[in-house]
Each structure stands twice: as structure tokens, then as C-alpha cells.
Amino acid sequence: MATTTTGVAIDKSVKLIAIQFSIPNPAAMPPSLRYLPQETGKERQRRKELPPGLLVVPETPRVQIVDFVAQIAGLGYKLVSAIAQERPDLVPGVVLPPRNRARYVLIPNQDVERGRAAPDLKVLMEGLMELCLGAMWTVKAYINPYCEGDVECLDLFCLEIVLGTRQPFCDRDGRPLMARPRDANGKTIRDATPQPIVPDFLMKVVDGELALVSNI
């Protein structure tokens, strides 16, 4: 299978990994998340003004990330925060329901004593893995400088993984969902026999680097 590496080494230079999901359906949110108040207009403006960081994975649809999450846990990253927040979808002249954001933050195990270990860690990790197992996502990833307070730390980084459009490939009982295959142009072959839906790409750590592996 073809592998596209990003040049981003998952090593001691990555001091924080944030995994953020955008989920329209609140029923798909893990119940273990801690909810923040709905995002205000000022908070939205401040967020929009933040520099986006260096894009290392361009927007890529149909990606499963469960292998990546399991690998970073094996590399010693521990969950320290798991929050949820409603964000109003502000489109001029259009009334839309709020989007739900779920954000998980992991840091190296040796730094946890300086941070705050997440309570109910096992339950929160189960919620994260559930989000990753049953669906594929449209994914982007960025590298940002790591800061201690307001001071930027040289040669230390944060990895931000942003997951947008969600597409389930199994039902609530774990049975695979079916769909007709697509041609080379991505169009559905209407007279083909439905097959189990599978991700096009798997996000993984390959030879120590963040990578997308083709699953086709």
C-alpha cells in the first residue's frame, strides 16, 4: 500500500497532540466529555484570528485514525483533557444548528505531573476510540510552535489534527455498512454490487513519522 509521510516525527519534540472532531449530530458525541459553555462571538473572532500553523496534511477525505491514536498511546502520550463545546454555525441570512466540537489533548507521559491527568481516563479513552473506530473523517493536520505561557519554546511543537466530515462505515452493532463502489473519478458505479464501505486512507505513525497510508 502506498504511504505518504509528512516529515513530522512523533518524538520528544512533539509536546502536545490535539485531536479535534466536528460533529453535527449531538447523539454521536461521547457522553463522557466535559461540556464548555457555547462559544461566544468574541471567542469565535479570537479563534479566527489565531495563525493556523504549518499545514502538514492537506484536507483529505475518508481517513480512519484509530491506528494513529493507538500508536501514540503506545508511544507514551497520555490523555489530559477531553472537552466538548457547541459552536454556532454563523452564515449570514441562514439559521443553522450549532456544530459540536470534541477536543482531546494528549501529552507525553513524563509531562503529565506538570499538567493535569484527566479523571476517568479509561472512560474518556474509550469515548475517543469509539469516535475513531466506527467512522472515517475528512482530515487536516497542522504543526504549531509549543509555548510555555507566552514564551515560544524552540524546537518543540504541537500537532493539531482536525477532523471534519464524518462518514460511518459500520452500524451501532458493528456490522459493516454497504455501498456501491466508485470509479477512478470517484463516481458511484450504479450497476455494481454493493460492498462494505472502507476508508481510503489510514493515518498512522510509520518509521516514526506521521503518515497517511492508502487503504485502496
C-alpha positions in Angstrom: 0.0 0.0 0.0 1.2 3.5 -0.9 2.4 5.6 2.1 2.6 9.4 2.2 4.8 10.6 5.0 4.6 14.2 6.3 8.2 14.7 7.6 6.7 15.2 11.1 8.5 12.9 13.6 6.4 11.8 16.5 9.1 12.1 19.1 10.1 14.1 22.2 9.9 17.3 20.1 6.1 16.9 19.9 5.0 18.1 23.4 1.2 18.1 22.7 -1.2 16.3 20.3 -4.7 17.7 20.0 -7.4 15.8 18.1 -10.5 17.8 17.3 -13.7 16.4 15.9 -16.5 18.5 14.4 -19.8 16.5 14.8 -23.2 17.9 13.6 -25.2 15.2 15.4 -25.0 15.6 19.2 -26.1 12.0 19.6 -22.8 10.9 18.1 -20.9 12.7 20.9 -19.3 10.5 23.6 -21.3 11.2 26.9 -18.1 11.3 28.9 -17.0 14.7 27.6 -17.0 17.8 29.8 -19.1 20.5 28.1 -17.9 24.1 28.0 -20.5 27.0 27.6 -21.4 27.6 24.0 -18.8 29.6 22.1 -19.5 33.4 22.1 -19.0 35.8 19.2 -15.8 37.2 20.8 -14.4 33.7 21.3 -15.1 32.9 17.7 -13.4 36.1 16.5 -10.4 35.4 18.7 -10.1 31.8 17.3 -10.4 33.0 13.7 -7.5 35.5 14.3 -5.1 32.8 15.5 -2.4 31.7 12.9 -3.3 28.3 11.6 0.2 26.8 11.8 2.0 24.8 9.2 -0.2 22.5 7.2 1.4 19.1 7.1 -1.7 17.0 6.0 -3.8 18.8 3.4 -7.6 18.3 3.6 -8.1 14.6 2.8 -11.5 12.8 2.9 -12.3 9.2 4.0 -9.5 8.8 6.6 -9.6 6.5 9.6 -7.3 7.5 12.5 -7.8 4.7 15.1 -4.4 3.2 14.4 -2.7 6.6 15.0 -4.5 7.0 18.3 -3.5 3.5 19.5 0.1 4.1 18.4 0.6 7.4 20.2 -0.8 5.9 23.3 1.8 3.1 22.9 4.5 5.8 22.5 3.6 7.2 25.9 1.2 10.0 25.2 -1.5 10.3 27.8 -4.9 12.0 27.7 -5.1 15.1 29.9 -8.2 16.9 28.5 -11.4 15.9 26.8 -13.9 18.7 26.3 -17.0 19.4 24.1 -18.4 22.7 23.0 -21.2 23.9 20.8 -20.2 26.4 18.1 -22.9 28.4 16.3 -22.7 28.0 12.5 -22.7 31.7 11.6 -23.7 32.0 8.0 -25.3 35.4 7.1 -29.0 35.1 6.5 -29.1 31.4 7.3 -30.2 29.7 10.5 -28.2 26.5 11.1 -28.0 24.3 14.3 -24.7 24.6 16.2 -21.8 22.3 15.4 -20.5 20.2 18.2 -16.7 20.2 18.8 -15.0 17.4 20.7 -11.3 18.1 21.5 -8.9 15.6 23.1 -5.4 16.6 24.2 -2.6 14.2 24.9 0.9 15.0 26.2 4.0 12.8 26.9 3.7 10.7 30.0 6.7 12.4 31.6 5.0 15.8 31.4 1.7 14.6 33.0 2.7 15.5 36.5 3.2 19.1 35.4 -0.2 19.0 33.6 -3.4 17.6 34.9 -4.2 14.0 34.3 -7.7 13.5 33.0 -10.1 12.0 35.6 -11.9 8.8 34.4 -9.1 8.3 31.9 -10.2 4.8 30.9 -13.8 6.0 30.1 -12.5 9.1 28.2 -10.1 7.0 26.1 -13.0 4.5 25.3 -15.0 7.5 24.0 -12.1 8.7 21.8 -11.6 5.2 20.4 -15.3 4.8 19.7 -15.2 8.0 17.7 -12.2 6.7 15.7 -13.4 3.1 15.2 -16.8 3.4 13.6 -16.2 6.2 11.1 -13.8 7.8 8.7 -13.3 11.6 8.5 -12.1 14.4 6.4 -8.7 15.2 8.0 -6.3 18.1 8.1 -3.2 18.4 10.3 -1.0 21.3 11.4 2.2 21.8 13.3 2.3 24.8 15.7 5.1 26.1 18.0 4.9 24.9 21.6 4.6 27.6 24.2 5.2 27.7 27.9 2.9 30.5 29.0 3.6 33.3 26.4 7.1 32.0 25.6 7.6 30.0 22.5 9.9 27.0 23.0 12.5 26.5 20.3 12.4 23.1 18.6 9.2 22.0 20.5 5.9 21.6 18.7 2.2 20.9 19.0 0.4 18.6 16.5 -3.2 19.6 15.7 -5.4 17.1 13.9 -8.7 18.5 12.7 -11.5 16.1 11.7 -14.4 17.4 9.7 -17.0 15.5 7.7 -17.8 12.2 9.4 -18.8 9.1 7.4 -19.7 5.9 9.4 -18.8 2.6 7.9 -20.5 0.3 10.4 -23.8 0.4 12.3 -24.2 0.6 16.1 -23.9 -3.2 16.3 -20.6 -3.2 14.5 -22.0 -4.6 11.2 -20.4 -3.1 8.1 -22.4 -0.6 6.0 -22.7 -1.3 2.3 -22.3 1.0 -0.7 -21.7 0.6 -4.5 -18.0 1.0 -5.4 -16.8 4.2 -7.1 -14.8 4.5 -10.4 -11.4 6.2 -10.8 -13.2 9.6 -10.9 -15.0 9.0 -7.6 -18.4 8.5 -9.2 -20.7 5.7 -8.0 -20.9 2.7 -10.3 -24.7 2.3 -10.3 -24.9 -1.3 -11.7 -22.2 -2.7 -9.3 -22.9 -4.9 -6.4 -22.8 -3.1 -3.0 -19.7 -3.7 -1.0 -18.6 -2.9 2.6 -17.6 0.7 3.0 -13.9 1.1 3.8 -11.7 4.1 4.4 -9.5 5.3 1.5 -6.6 6.2 3.9 -5.3 5.2 7.3 -3.5 7.7 9.5 -0.5 6.0 11.2 2.9 6.5 12.6 5.3 4.9 10.0 9.0 4.7 10.7 8.5 7.3 13.5 6.7 9.8 11.3 3.1 10.9 10.9 1.8 9.3 7.6 -1.3 8.6 5.5 -1.4 5.0 4.2 -3.5 4.2 1.2 -6.2 1.6 2.0 -7.4 1.0 -1.5 
